[in-house]
Structure formats: structure tokens, C-alpha cells
Amino acid sequence: MKMEAKTRERIVRDASLSLLIYALPVLLMFLSLSITGKRPWSEPIQPVISNRLQYVLHNLDGYGLAIFMVLLGIVEFSFGLYEKHWTKNERWTDLACFVVPFFTVGPFFAYFGSKVLPVILPGLKNRFEWVPFFWGFIIICVADDLTQYWYHRLHHQVPWLWRFHRTHHSAPYMGMAMNNRQNLIYTIFFSQIYLTTALVYFGLGAPAVAALFLKSIITTLAHSSIPWDKPFYSYRVLHPAAWLLEHLISTPATHHAHHASTTDDGVGYYKGNFGNMFFLWDIIFGTGIITRQYPRSYGISHYEGDEWYAQLLWPIFKSKVKGSELAPGGPIVKGDAENGPALGHANAEV
């Protein structure tokens, strides 16, 4: 299956616009510094934020995030929000996709980066420590999340990439565990792993950790089975806030639509809504749809419970489910028009 010419042209056009978006916060930072007459890059490097604040940020990203996810998980289970979909195989898939990368991929690349970067880039250690925390935070949020928008979008629109992302869409439910449900190879090439390690070395550790923490909260809540955004749609006084939220960040309604098993109901939209932390990218590139409603069902309609090890480690291990996209000789992409969700085109109107 080849990517359609129209989709390819759309990707090239949107990628060109992305280059301008990447540069915008950097240009705004230098404009701000120019107006105030500051040249921090030419001055002796001093810590931009206190050691105490750095300590707080690192603990928020570590213990704070872990505590948040545990509490959210307890709430989800307490209310039975996974219903009867969380079978033994699904539990193993979610657990493996969370534990294996957490104890292998992250620590490995953090250690590898700490050893390699000083060798290949010895002159850049703490080189950008002069960047004000605010601007560093903005620049990292934009660069990191826009890159991941493209990484995600391409796995839906380039046929041969789909099976590396399929695991994230296989579950017939939504919940906080879904946030980390990914094929290991998809996780390994996820930009955030390398970006955080490099930014710490370059002296931007504090804003990088703050950006990562905020992103983790937003994406976890967007995958959660708790519809925290519903009150914003129910009360007229909150409608302006609802409009701002759903156009800026990923909410349960917009992201749940991306995980729907069908588009037939006018709510599900697995062919778009690719934003991770920011839904703004979908607004800009026309790949989003907003309905303020939730899909009736989730996952891949032709999913038959591929083994957890195949979902985590395809193509190293393959599924025994006949006809599965992860099975030996299986199709690259099953027909998404009738079976979904799989590939889609960036042609939605917001």
C-alpha cells in the first residue's frame, strides 16, 4: 500500500509551515531580549533559576508524576471505568508497555547520552544555560510537541509505519494506562527520550523537566477514562474556557475521538486529532475535528487480542492471530474504510 499523492503533497506543505513554527519562539525570545537590551549569551553564565527550584522540578517529574498516575489509576479502577474490557492479555500488554521502556529505554539513553555527548560535543556543555527559564520552557514545549505531532501523524499516514503504532490503538477502552501503550520500537525513536537528555547536557535541564512534567499531565488526562472536560461543555458560563481548552490542548473528547473504532458516528476520528500535548497543531494543519462528544467504542474493530509480546516487540515477535497486521505475512494495513482505525488523510475541516 502506497501513500496517496494528495496526502504526500499535504505533508510536504505542512512540514514547510512547521519550520516557521519551530523558529517563531526563538525569534520572539531574541526580540524580547533585544527590546530590553539584554545579551545574556555574552555574559558570564550563571544559573537562571535557584538550586531549590531545580530540586522541586526534578522531584515533580519523578515522584510527583508517579504519585499522580497512581492516584488517577485508583480513581479509574474504583469507578469501574475500564468496564469488562481489561482482560488478562490487555493487562499484560499495558503493564509490559509501561515497565519495559521505563526500566530499559529511558535509563539506557540517559546513561548513553551522559557518556557520549561530552565526547562528541565537548564545547556545548551548559552552553545554553543563559536562556531565560520562561523562554526555554516555551521553546522546548513547541519544539518537542510539534515534533511528536509529526511523528504520530506520519505513523498514521505512511503505510509501512502503521504497525509500529498499532499497539496504541488496539485497546477497546481508554484509560491512563493507554498513555504508555506503545510498541517498543515506536518508543525508542520517540524524540522526547533524546531531547530531554540532550537539553540537560546543554544546560536547559530545568525548563526541559518542567515541559516534560506538564506534557505528561496533559497527555495522561487526555487518555484517561475520566471525562474531566464535560463540565466545560455543560455549563454556558464555561463555554469560552471550553473553546480555549479544546483548541489549545488535547482533551478527553478530542483525543478519545482519535482512539474510536469507527468514524461512522460522526464523533470518532482516528484519521486526525494527532496532537499530543497541543491540539493547536491539528487546528493549524487542518487535521482535527471537535464534536464535544465521546465515541461509543474504542480500538481497532478487527482486533482479536494479539499477544502482549507481539504488540510490544513486533516485528521481533509476531502475533499468532490469523490475518492480524502483526501476524507473519499479515497485511501492512487492513482496509481502514470499513475496519479502522488505521491510515487517514489530513483533509478535515475544523
VENBELWO-V98730 format. One record per residue. RES is the residue in one small letter. PSI is psi in radians with two decimals (none if undefined). NEAR is the number of other C-alpha atoms within 12 Angstrom. Layout:
res=RES psi=PSI near=NEAR
res=RES psi=PSI near=NEAR
This chain:
res=m psi=2.17 near=16
res=k psi=2.66 near=15
res=m psi=2.36 near=23
res=e psi=2.58 near=17
res=a psi=-0.68 near=13
res=k psi=-0.73 near=16
res=t psi=-0.73 near=25
res=r psi=-0.75 near=20
res=e psi=-0.69 near=17
res=r psi=-0.69 near=24
res=i psi=-0.79 near=28
res=v psi=-0.76 near=18
res=r psi=-0.82 near=17
res=d psi=-0.60 near=28
res=a psi=-0.64 near=24
res=s psi=-0.74 near=15
res=l psi=-0.59 near=18
res=s psi=-0.60 near=24
res=l psi=-0.67 near=19
res=l psi=-0.67 near=17
res=i psi=-0.70 near=27
res=y psi=-0.73 near=24
res=a psi=-0.44 near=20
res=l psi=-0.92 near=20
res=p psi=-0.53 near=23
res=v psi=-0.77 near=26
res=l psi=-0.70 near=17
res=l psi=-0.63 near=19
res=m psi=-0.83 near=25
res=f psi=-0.57 near=23
res=l psi=-0.76 near=16
res=s psi=-0.78 near=19
res=l psi=-0.62 near=19
res=s psi=-0.72 near=13
res=i psi=-0.67 near=11
res=t psi=-0.11 near=11
res=g psi=0.31 near=10
res=k psi=2.50 near=17
res=r psi=1.17 near=19
res=p psi=-0.43 near=23
res=w psi=-0.33 near=17
res=s psi=0.03 near=13
res=e psi=2.81 near=14
res=p psi=2.33 near=14
res=i psi=2.20 near=19
res=q psi=2.61 near=19
res=p psi=2.29 near=24
res=v psi=-0.57 near=26
res=i psi=2.81 near=24
res=s psi=2.76 near=13
res=n psi=-0.56 near=14
res=r psi=-0.76 near=13
res=l psi=-0.67 near=19
res=q psi=-0.70 near=24
res=y psi=-0.76 near=18
res=v psi=-0.77 near=19
res=l psi=-0.77 near=26
res=h psi=-0.62 near=24
res=n psi=-0.59 near=19
res=l psi=-0.77 near=24
res=d psi=-0.52 near=29
res=g psi=-1.46 near=20
res=y psi=-0.71 near=16
res=g psi=-0.80 near=20
res=l psi=-0.71 near=26
res=a psi=-0.77 near=20
res=i psi=-0.73 near=16
res=f psi=-0.79 near=23
res=m psi=-0.66 near=31
res=v psi=-0.80 near=17
res=l psi=-0.71 near=17
res=l psi=-0.71 near=26
res=g psi=-0.69 near=28
res=i psi=-0.74 near=21
res=v psi=-0.78 near=19
res=e psi=-0.82 near=25
res=f psi=-0.63 near=22
res=s psi=-0.63 near=14
res=f psi=0.10 near=14
res=g psi=0.63 near=18
res=l psi=-0.19 near=22
res=y psi=-0.11 near=28
res=e psi=-2.33 near=16
res=k psi=0.29 near=14
res=h psi=-0.30 near=21
res=w psi=1.32 near=25
res=t psi=3.05 near=18
res=k psi=-0.75 near=15
res=n psi=-0.67 near=22
res=e psi=-0.66 near=36
res=r psi=-0.77 near=26
res=w psi=-0.67 near=25
res=t psi=-0.86 near=34
res=d psi=-0.76 near=36
res=l psi=-0.81 near=26
res=a psi=-0.72 near=30
res=c psi=-0.38 near=35
res=f psi=-0.86 near=29
res=v psi=-0.83 near=22
res=v psi=-0.91 near=27
res=p psi=-0.65 near=29
res=f psi=-0.68 near=24
res=f psi=-0.07 near=14
res=t psi=-1.10 near=20
res=v psi=-0.96 near=26
res=g psi=-0.98 near=27
res=p psi=-0.66 near=20
res=f psi=-0.87 near=20
res=f psi=-0.51 near=28
res=a psi=-0.78 near=25
res=y psi=-0.78 near=19
res=f psi=-0.77 near=20
res=g psi=-0.68 near=27
res=s psi=-0.41 near=24
res=k psi=-0.63 near=17
res=v psi=-0.74 near=18
res=l psi=-0.74 near=24
res=p psi=-0.42 near=20
res=v psi=-0.80 near=14
res=i psi=-0.40 near=14
res=l psi=1.03 near=17
res=p psi=-0.49 near=15
res=g psi=-0.04 near=14
res=l psi=0.09 near=19
res=k psi=2.13 near=26
res=n psi=0.37 near=27
res=r psi=-0.50 near=26
res=f psi=0.43 near=31
res=e psi=-0.32 near=31
res=w psi=-0.32 near=29
res=v psi=2.19 near=38
res=p psi=2.49 near=30
res=f psi=-0.78 near=28
res=f psi=-0.87 near=24
res=w psi=-0.64 near=31
res=g psi=-0.73 near=35
res=f psi=-0.81 near=30
res=i psi=-0.83 near=31
res=i psi=-0.76 near=31
res=i psi=-0.74 near=39
res=c psi=-0.79 near=36
res=v psi=-0.91 near=34
res=a psi=-0.79 near=35
res=d psi=-0.84 near=35
res=d psi=-0.60 near=42
res=l psi=-0.67 near=37
res=t psi=-0.72 near=30
res=q psi=-0.51 near=31
res=y psi=-0.82 near=38
res=w psi=-0.70 near=33
res=y psi=-0.79 near=29
res=h psi=-0.85 near=39
res=r psi=-0.76 near=40
res=l psi=-0.53 near=35
res=h psi=-0.26 near=35
res=h psi=-0.46 near=40
res=q psi=-0.24 near=39
res=v psi=1.93 near=30
res=p psi=-0.82 near=30
res=w psi=-0.23 near=23
res=l psi=-0.33 near=28
res=w psi=-0.76 near=38
res=r psi=-0.35 near=41
res=f psi=-0.32 near=39
res=h psi=-0.21 near=42
res=r psi=-0.65 near=43
res=t psi=-0.63 near=46
res=h psi=-0.33 near=44
res=h psi=0.00 near=47
res=s psi=-0.49 near=46
res=a psi=2.36 near=44
res=p psi=0.46 near=34
res=y psi=2.94 near=40
res=m psi=2.54 near=47
res=g psi=2.95 near=42
res=m psi=-0.47 near=39
res=a psi=-0.42 near=37
res=m psi=-0.40 near=40
res=n psi=-0.58 near=36
res=n psi=0.13 near=34
res=r psi=1.62 near=41
res=q psi=2.67 near=41
res=n psi=2.50 near=41
res=l psi=-0.65 near=37
res=i psi=-0.67 near=27
res=y psi=-0.73 near=34
res=t psi=-0.72 near=33
res=i psi=-0.66 near=26
res=f psi=0.16 near=24
res=f psi=2.18 near=30
res=s psi=-0.52 near=27
res=q psi=-0.58 near=35
res=i psi=-0.82 near=31
res=y psi=-0.67 near=27
res=l psi=-0.82 near=31
res=t psi=-0.76 near=34
res=t psi=-0.78 near=32
res=a psi=-0.73 near=34
res=l psi=-0.64 near=38
res=v psi=-0.74 near=32
res=y psi=-0.66 near=33
res=f psi=-0.09 near=29
res=g psi=0.22 near=31
res=l psi=0.54 near=37
res=g psi=-0.77 near=39
res=a psi=-0.94 near=42
res=p psi=-0.53 near=38
res=a psi=-0.76 near=42
res=v psi=-0.72 near=38
res=a psi=-0.74 near=36
res=a psi=-0.73 near=36
res=l psi=-0.70 near=38
res=f psi=-0.82 near=32
res=l psi=-0.75 near=29
res=k psi=-0.74 near=31
res=s psi=-0.70 near=33
res=i psi=-0.85 near=30
res=i psi=-0.81 near=34
res=t psi=-0.62 near=33
res=t psi=-0.76 near=37
res=l psi=-0.55 near=38
res=a psi=-0.55 near=39
res=h psi=-0.32 near=42
res=s psi=2.64 near=38
res=s psi=-0.02 near=39
res=i psi=1.97 near=31
res=p psi=1.22 near=28
res=w psi=-0.30 near=23
res=d psi=-0.18 near=33
res=k psi=-0.72 near=25
res=p psi=-0.53 near=17
res=f psi=-0.46 near=23
res=y psi=-0.36 near=25
res=s psi=-0.50 near=17
res=y psi=2.16 near=13
res=r psi=-0.63 near=13
res=v psi=-0.39 near=12
res=l psi=-0.02 near=16
res=h psi=-0.70 near=18
res=p psi=-0.71 near=15
res=a psi=-0.66 near=20
res=a psi=-0.79 near=28
res=w psi=-0.77 near=24
res=l psi=-0.80 near=20
res=l psi=-0.89 near=29
res=e psi=-0.35 near=38
res=h psi=-0.33 near=31
res=l psi=-0.91 near=24
res=i psi=2.91 near=37
res=s psi=2.21 near=45
res=t psi=2.90 near=45
res=p psi=-0.74 near=41
res=a psi=-0.81 near=43
res=t psi=-0.63 near=49
res=h psi=-0.56 near=51
res=h psi=-0.61 near=51
res=a psi=-0.61 near=43
res=h psi=-0.45 near=51
res=h psi=0.13 near=46
res=a psi=2.68 near=42
res=s psi=-0.18 near=38
res=t psi=2.81 near=33
res=t psi=0.05 near=32
res=d psi=-0.43 near=20
res=d psi=0.00 near=16
res=g psi=0.05 near=21
res=v psi=-0.85 near=31
res=g psi=2.50 near=35
res=y psi=1.23 near=46
res=y psi=-0.11 near=47
res=k psi=0.15 near=40
res=g psi=-2.70 near=45
res=n psi=0.93 near=51
res=f psi=-0.21 near=48
res=g psi=2.47 near=46
res=n psi=-1.40 near=44
res=m psi=-0.80 near=43
res=f psi=2.16 near=37
res=f psi=-0.20 near=41
res=l psi=-0.61 near=33
res=w psi=-0.68 near=40
res=d psi=-0.59 near=40
res=i psi=-0.82 near=30
res=i psi=-0.76 near=27
res=f psi=0.04 near=34
res=g psi=0.52 near=27
res=t psi=0.22 near=36
res=g psi=2.76 near=41
res=i psi=2.38 near=39
res=i psi=2.13 near=38
res=t psi=-0.29 near=29
res=r psi=0.43 near=31
res=q psi=2.90 near=27
res=y psi=2.48 near=33
res=p psi=2.70 near=32
res=r psi=-0.50 near=22
res=s psi=2.75 near=29
res=y psi=2.86 near=37
res=g psi=-2.84 near=37
res=i psi=2.16 near=38
res=s psi=-0.45 near=28
res=h psi=0.24 near=30
res=y psi=2.28 near=31
res=e psi=0.53 near=24
res=g psi=0.95 near=35
res=d psi=2.49 near=33
res=e psi=2.57 near=31
res=w psi=-0.66 near=36
res=y psi=-0.54 near=30
res=a psi=-0.68 near=35
res=q psi=-0.58 near=45
res=l psi=-0.67 near=42
res=l psi=0.30 near=32
res=w psi=2.42 near=31
res=p psi=0.16 near=25
res=i psi=-0.82 near=17
res=f psi=2.41 near=19
res=k psi=2.77 near=26
res=s psi=2.62 near=29
res=k psi=0.00 near=22
res=v psi=2.02 near=21
res=k psi=2.30 near=19
res=g psi=-0.07 near=21
res=s psi=2.65 near=31
res=e psi=-0.33 near=38
res=l psi=-0.02 near=40
res=a psi=2.74 near=27
res=p psi=2.21 near=19
res=g psi=0.15 near=16
res=g psi=2.85 near=18
res=p psi=2.62 near=20
res=i psi=-0.82 near=28
res=v psi=2.19 near=37
res=k psi=2.69 near=27
res=g psi=1.88 near=19
res=d psi=-0.32 near=29
res=a psi=-0.63 near=22
res=e psi=-0.36 near=17
res=n psi=-0.64 near=21
res=g psi=2.89 near=34
res=p psi=2.54 near=43
res=a psi=-2.09 near=48
res=l psi=2.71 near=41
res=g psi=3.04 near=36
res=h psi=2.57 near=35
res=a psi=1.27 near=38
res=n psi=0.40 near=24
res=a psi=2.65 near=23
res=e psi=2.28 near=18
res=v psi=none near=23
